[in-house]
Amino acid sequence: MWSCGGGSAGMFRSLKKNKLVKLRRRGESTKYGVAAANVKELLRKGCSILKVPLKGSRVCLYEDGTEVGDDYFRMLPDNVELVLLPEGQSWDGFASDISLLLGSTNRHYDLLIKSAKNLLTDEQSQRKRKILSDLLQNLEDNSESEKREEDSDWFQGIDTRFKTKSDYMKYNCESRIRGYLKEVDGYASNIQSSRVRTEYKKIVTSMLEKLKATKYNGCYFDRREGADCMCSGEGWFSCQGAFDQDSCSSLHSINPYGNRESRILFSTWNLDHILLFTCENLKLVHIVCHKKTVHDLTCDSAKIYKVKKRK
C-alpha cells in the first residue's frame, strides 16, 4: 500500500530541495511517501502521519538498521526505505522482520504459506524457488499430530502396524543400530589371528545382549522418551557436528515428525560413531557433517570394553 503524507501545495513546490523517502512503522508493511529537507522535518511529518509520539523517535534504514542523522540523510537516494521507531524500539534490518515473522500467530503462518505458494507458482529463478520450497517445508509443520489418522500423509509408505509417529521413529533407530552392529560383527572375518577373532566375537556377542536389553537404543529417536531422546519434545533434532568437532558450525536442524518430506530427508542423517553404541561416543550428524573417512583415533586402554569376570 502506498499513500502520500504532508500533501500541501507548498511541499510539492519545494520537492527539488527535499528528499522523498518511503517511511513505515516497525512490523507494518504500509509505506508512506514523505518529503523532507532534513531528519528533524522527516520525524515531525512522519510522526504525524504514523501516529507516533515525536519525543525520542528516530529513523533507521530498513535494510540494515543504520540510524539516520542529517549528514547521512543528505547522502541517501530518493525513495530509500526507512523505518520510524518510537522511543524504546529497535530495528536490526531484515533480521527484525524475520524475528517478527517467527513470533507470528498461526493465522499469520497460514497467510505466509498461501503467499509463498503463490510466489512459487510464478517464480522462474531456481534460487528463489529453492528458498520458497525450503520455507514451505518448514512452515507446513504437523509435528503436534502423533497418530496415523491425524496425519495420514506422514505415514505414506510405512507399514500399517505402526500407529504413531514415535513408534515408527523408535523402530527406525533400532533398525539403524542393528545395521551398525551387523557391520561390526562382519568385521570379524578380516581378523587374521584366530585367538583375537575369538575374543572379538565374544565382545560382539556381549554387546549384542546389552543392546537387546535396551531395545537397541530405539529411545534415541522416540520423542516420548524425554532426556533419553536426542530430540526435543516437539521432535526437533540438531546436528552435533563432525566426530572431530565440538558442535555443528552450520547449525543444521530437522524435525522428521513435522511432515513426510522431513521424515524421508532424516534418513540421510547419520549416527556417526567413534565406538559403539552410547551417546558418549555416538553423534547424530547431518550428511554434510558426516566425514566418511578413517577417524584415526586411539583407544584409551582404561575404557576398552571387557567382560567382567565373575567371582
N, C-alpha and C positions, 0 to 999 in steps of 0.2 A: 504494500500500500504506500502511496506517495501523496503527500499534501504539502502545501507551501505556507510557512508561517511568516508573520511580520509583513503582511501584504500591503503596506501603504504605498502610495504612488511615489513618495519621496525615496523609499528604499530602492525601488526599481530604477529610479533615476541615478542612484549612486552605485549601481551594481559594478561599474567599472573599477571602482576603488575598493569595493567589498569583495569578500571571498564567499562563494556559495559552497556549503557543506551539507552532507546528509547526517542528520542527528537522530539518535534514538535512545531510549532508556535501556538499562541493563535488563536482559531477559525478555525483551519485547522485539518483535520483528518490524513493526511500523516505523518507517523513517520519514523525517520531515526535512524539507529543504529550508535552510536558514542562511541568510546573507548577513555577514558581519565584517567590520573592519579590524576587529581585534577580539581577544578572548573575553574581555570584560563584556563587550556588546553581545558576543555569542552566548555567554552564560545568562545574561539578562533576558534575551529573547527566547533562548532555549528553555529556561526555567518557566517562563510564562506559558509557552506552548505545551510543554510536557507536564505542567503542574507539579514542579519540583521546587522545594524551598531554595532560594538563592544562596543563603548563608552556608558556607562550607562546600558548595558544589564545585565540581571540576569536570573537565572533558579529557577523554583519552582516545587514542587511536583504537578503532575496533580490532584491527589486525593483530596488534601485539601488546596493547595496553599502555603504550607510552603516554605519559601525561603531557598535555599540550599547553605550552606557555606562549606568550606573544611572539617571541623570536621564532619558535618552531612553527607557529601558526602561519606566519608570513611565508614560510617555505613550502607549505603544503599545497598540493594541486587542488584545483576546483573539484567538487563532488567527492572529496575524500569522505570516508565513513567514520564518524565519531560516536562515542558513547558518552552520554551525560550521566554523571554519577552524583547522587546526593551525598551529603556528609555521612561517613561511616561505611560506604560501599566501595568495593574494589573491582577491578577488571583486569584479567590476565590474557586478554586476547581470545583467540579461538578456544583456548583451554577452558575459559569461563563458560562458553557456550556448551562445551562438552559436559562440564560439571553440572550445569543446569539441566541438560538433557538426561544425564544419568539419574538425576533426582526427580525426574518427571513421574506423574501418576500413570496408572495403567491406561487411562484414556489417551494420554499423550503418546504412549507407546503404540497404541493402535493406530493413531493418526500417522505416526512416523513410519510404521510398517506399510501402511497404504501408500504414503508418499514415495517411499523407497521402491516399492513395486512398480509404481507408475513411472518413476525415473528410469528404472532398469529396463522397462519395455522399450523406451525410445533411445536409450543411451547407446552410442556407437563405439565410444572409447573403451578398449579392452581393460585398461587400468581402472577406469571408473566403474565398469561393470563388476570387476573383481571386488572393489571396495564395497559396492552396494550389496553384492551377494554375501560377502562376509558379514556385513551389518545385519542383513535379514536372517542369516543363520543364527546369530546370537540373540536377535530380538524375538524370533519365533520360538520362544522357550516354553516348554511344557513340563519342566522338571518337577513341579509340585504334584503332578499326576504320578501314581505308582502302579495302579492295576492295569491289566491288559485292556479292559473295557473302557478305561478312561483315556487311553492314548493308543488306539489300535495301530496307528501308523508306525509308532516306535517299534512295535513287535513284528513288523513285516519280516518274513524270512526266519523267524525264531520259532523253535519247536513249541507246540501248544501246551506242553507240560509246564512251561514257565508262565506263571500267573501274575508275577510282579517284576518290575524292573530290577529291584535289588536282588531277587532270586537269580535272575539271569546274569547280572554283573558278578555275583558271587561265583557262579558256575564258570564264568569267563576267566576269572582269576585262577580258580582251581585248575582249569584246563591249561593255562599258561605254565603254572608251576609244575604240573605233571609233565608237560613237554620239556621243560628245562631239566627235570630230573631224569627223563629218558635220555637226554643228551649226555648227562653226567654218567649214567650207567653205561652208555655205549662207548664211552672213552676207555673203558677197561681193556678193550681189545687192542688198544695202542700201547699198553704197558708190556714191556718185554719180559721183565722178571716175574716169574710165576709167584714168588713169595710176596712181592709188592702188589701184584694183581689180586691175590687172595685177600690181603689186608684192605686193599682199596674196595673190593666188593663187600667186605664186612661193614665198612663205614657207610657205603651207599645203602646197604640194606637197613642199617640202623637209622640212617637219615630218612629213608622211606617210611619206616614205622613211626617216627616222630611227626613227619608231615601228615601221615594218615590220621594221627591223633588230633592234629589241629585242622583237619579237613583241608589240607593243602593251602592253608592261609588264605582261603577264599574271602575272609573278612576284610582284606586289604581294599577290595573294590565295592564292598557292601556298605552303603551309606547308613545303614541302621546300626552299625557296629560301634559308632562313636569314636572313642580315642584309638581303637584298633584299626580304623579305616584310614586310607590315605587321602580321602576326600573330605570336603565339608559336609554338613548335614544336608545341604541342597544338592550335593553331587559334584561340586567343582574340584577338579584335580589340577595341581600346579606342578610344572616340570621342576625337578630337583637338581637339574644341571648334570653335565657330564661327570663321569666317575672321578675325574681328577680336578673337579671344581667344587666349590662350596655351595654354589647356587646357580640358577639359570639367569644369565645376563639378558636374555630376550623376554623373560617373564611369560613364557608360554603357559597357557591355561586352557582347559576344556571341560565341558560338562556333558558327558555321554548320556546323562539322564534327561537332557533337555529336548533332544529331537533325534530322529533316526539317523540323519547325516552325521551328527556329532558322535553318535554311538559307533557308527562304522569307521569314522576317522580315528576314533580312540584305539582301534585295533592296530594302528601304525605306531602308537606309543609303545615303549619297551620297558620291561623291568630289567635294567642293566645291573649286573651283579659282579661283585668282587669275589665273594664266596657265596655259598647258598646257605640259608634262604630267608634270613630275618631282615628286618628293616635296618639293622645296624650295618648291613653290607649289601643292601638292595636298594636301588634308586629307580623311581618312575621317571622316565625321560621322554620328551618329545623326540621324534625321529631325527630331527636336525641335531639334537644334542647327544645322540647315541653314537659314540665313537666305536665303530666295529673294528677295532684293532686289538692286538695283544696288549693287555693292560700293564704287562711287565712289572708286576708287583711282587714284593717278597712277603713271606708269611712270618708272622710273629709266632715263634715256637710255643710261647705260653698260651696262645689262643687256638692252637691246632686241635681239631675235634678228635677226641679219643673216647672209646667206650670205657665207662667206669667199671673197674674190676669189683666184683662182689667179694665181700669179706667172708 
